[in-house]
Amino acid sequence: MNYSVISQAHKAINLTPPEKSVLLHLAIYADENGDNVYPSKVTLSELTGYSRKTVRLAIENLEAAGILSKQPGEDKKPVRGPK
């Protein structure tokens, strides 16, 4: 968990509620550098209460806005987070 990333996510403006919720939950899973975030879309859906499609669209929008970036070689199945 990276409190700096969480703080930045809280301060993010011009995000839809699903985008902000997904971003905050991703920040909870981030390492101390704000990297290595691996909750699955299923896990994010369960945590946020949004559908998997809404989570996928939120991630796509965050990537398009330059807020999130996918690192090369990270198309592996994500590790599920704690329930």
C-alpha positions, 0 to 999 in steps of 0.5 A: 500500500502506498499512501502517497499514491492513495492521496494522489488518487483522492485528489484526482479531479475530472474522474467519474465515480467508477474511475476514482473508485478503481484508481483508489483500489489500485493504489491500495495494491501498489507497492512503495513506488506506486508500481506492481499493481496486480488485482484482477478485474474480478477482484476490483469488481468485487471491491468497488461494487461495479461490474467487470465491464465498468471496471475495464472501461474505467481502467481503459479511460485511466490509461487513455488519460495517462493516469495509469500505464501498462508495463511491457510483459504484464499481460499475465493473469493478475494475482487475486487479492485478499477477500 
